[in-house]
Amino acid sequence: MAYPEKSILVLVDVDPSGDAASSTAALIGAAATIGAPVALIVGGSQAATDVAAQAGAQVVLTTLGDASSLTVPAVDALQAAYRQVQPDAVLISNSIAGRDVAGRFAVREKLALSVDVVGVSRDDEGVTAQHSVYGGSYLTESAPTFGTPVITVRQGAVDARAEAVASPVVEELSVTASGAAAATVGEIAAEEKTSSRPELRGATRVVSGGRGLGSKEKFVLVEQLADALGAAVGASRAAVDAGYIPYAHQVGQTGVSVSPQLYIALGISGAIQHRAGMQTAKTIVAINKDGDAPIFDVADFGIVGDVFTVVPQVIEALEAR
Ligand code: FAD
């Protein structure tokens, strides 16, 4: 079939039950700002196809079979879709799975890869990706000097949303498996997944705690505020190193990068390595008893005070609503 002009191929993240990840709308929204979104769903359900159309995909390519947590089947499908659609760019979520697929795919097709991108744009020269660097202090741009760009988009960083497509073209993609040497023998739920809280990466609200919480027992305050807001729980490296919470929650240069609508930092000084992972949040609120803490330099709202005095009042006010 003929694909739309200026097609942008979007790999939709699908969870093991076949549902589209929450990053789908922003990824397809970003694609729509630079061309016509063509979504690829590897082993997804009808529900995932509907989500992609709702998010603005004009064409949805699907593959047979169940969703798999293995990377190679997704790379095989992406390669088949890429060769068939010949898009102007390939957009993939900067999730753990997405980065794995993107790297392998870019190597296979010998294409340039831009990772952890916070925006995309297009001019006569082609597609350009924007990166937030040096702890969010600067925006830089990257564009390939040859071939189609493969871009992983930081979850939550792009606000663009596309119009829903009422009746997208849905096409089943024929994929030749490259013969993966790996097989799934079982799945162990990550600690993050067993909690009813949203996953840190991609959450729209994050409450993070730092060394200022003082102990693992007292860190519960961070979780209580997170639950009152329906937020994910994050932490500074100092809090992780002190054993208040597992590493999976670390936000920053050597942890997870987040771009939520709301980021609340409790007892976190705001070292550059921490800011590198949260500075692109839309609204930042800091509570710290030191009025000179660098976190206030990036905060939109700040409270100089003791978290153990302020936070219970915030929770009480939220619960009274
Ligand atoms: P601190 O800097 O000790 O700050 C604690 C804050 O709590 C202080 O500002 C204090 O005023 C406040 N406080 C204390 N008690 C209270 C109270 N009762 N109420 C209110 N406020 C209170 N850090 C990260 O976070 N993420 C990373 O990914 C990361 N990667 C790193 C990579 C490298 C290579 C290096 C060298 C460092 C990295 N770090 C990272 C560490 C970083 O430099 C800081 O050491 C760390 O972020 C500090 O954590 P913190 O703000 O919780 O602790």
Residues whose N, C-alpha, C, O or C-beta is under 5 A from the ligand:
A	BS01	FAD	G210 R211 G212 A235 S236 R237 A238 A239 V251 G252 Q253 T254 G255 G267 I268 S269 G270 A271 Q273 H274 I287 N288 K289 D290 A293 G305 D306 V307 F308
